[in-house]
Every structure is written in structure tokens, then in C-alpha cells.
Amino acid sequence: MPSVKTNSGAKKRFKITGSGKIKRKQAFKNHILTKKTTKQKRNLTGFTMVSESDMPRVRALLKI
């Protein structure tokens, strides 16, 4: 029986917390940063949780 492979892109982008939730990085912080305010860029820093509606899709990619 072949092993089930995790999606390579997903394993680089998502981390599972101790409680079973999935962390992700905030979007919109890669380019075209000159027109965004400092406050906007600061608030995009850090991690946030994957929404409940997207959770089944991400779990399928991570095979959990």
C-alpha cells in the first residue's frame, strides 16, 4: 500500500496548533507596499487562524 502524501505547498504554508486549529500567514504583505500605510502593513504581520469554512479543504491538503 503506497503512503499518502501531504501537499508540499500546504505543508510550507500552514502549521497546526496544540488545540488542533490551523495557523496561516496574512495575505497582501508581499509587494506593492508603497501605497499601503504603515499601520496597514503592521497589522498584516504575524499569523491568524484558518476560517472554519476553509478548514476541511486545508485538512484534506495536509491529510489530517
C-alpha positions as CSV (number, residue, x, y, z in Angstrom):
1,M,0.0,0.0,0.0
2,P,1.6,3.3,-1.0
3,S,1.9,6.1,1.6
4,V,-0.4,9.1,1.5
5,K,1.5,12.2,0.5
6,T,0.9,15.6,2.1
7,N,0.5,18.5,-0.4
8,S,4.0,20.1,-0.5
9,G,2.7,23.7,-0.9
10,A,0.3,23.3,2.0
11,K,2.9,21.9,4.5
12,K,5.0,25.1,3.9
13,R,2.1,27.5,4.5
14,F,0.2,26.0,7.4
15,K,1.0,24.9,10.9
16,I,-1.2,23.0,13.3
17,T,-1.6,24.4,16.9
18,G,-1.8,22.3,20.0
19,S,-5.6,22.6,20.1
20,G,-5.9,21.4,16.5
21,K,-6.5,24.7,14.8
22,I,-4.5,25.7,11.7
23,K,-2.4,28.8,11.6
24,R,-1.7,30.8,8.4
25,K,0.2,33.9,7.4
26,Q,-1.7,37.1,6.5
27,A,-2.0,37.9,2.8
28,F,-1.3,41.2,1.0
29,K,2.2,41.8,2.5
30,N,4.4,40.7,-0.4
31,H,4.6,43.5,-2.9
32,I,3.1,46.9,-3.8
33,L,3.8,48.0,-0.2
34,T,4.5,51.7,-1.0
35,K,0.8,52.6,-1.3
36,K,-0.1,50.8,1.9
37,T,0.1,52.7,5.2
38,T,2.5,51.7,7.9
39,K,-0.4,50.7,10.2
40,Q,-1.9,48.5,7.5
41,K,1.4,46.7,6.9
42,R,2.0,46.3,10.7
43,N,-1.5,44.8,11.1
44,L,-0.8,42.3,8.3
45,T,2.3,41.0,10.2
46,G,2.0,37.7,12.1
47,F,-0.3,34.8,12.0
48,T,-4.0,34.3,12.0
49,M,-6.3,31.2,12.1
50,V,-7.8,29.5,9.0
51,S,-11.6,30.1,8.9
52,E,-14.0,27.3,9.8
53,S,-15.3,27.2,6.2
54,D,-11.8,26.6,4.8
55,M,-10.8,24.1,7.4
56,P,-12.0,20.9,5.6
57,R,-10.1,21.9,2.5
58,V,-6.8,22.6,4.3
59,R,-7.2,19.4,6.3
60,A,-7.6,17.5,3.1
61,L,-4.3,19.0,1.7
62,L,-2.5,18.2,5.0
63,K,-4.0,14.7,5.2
64,I,-5.1,15.2,8.8
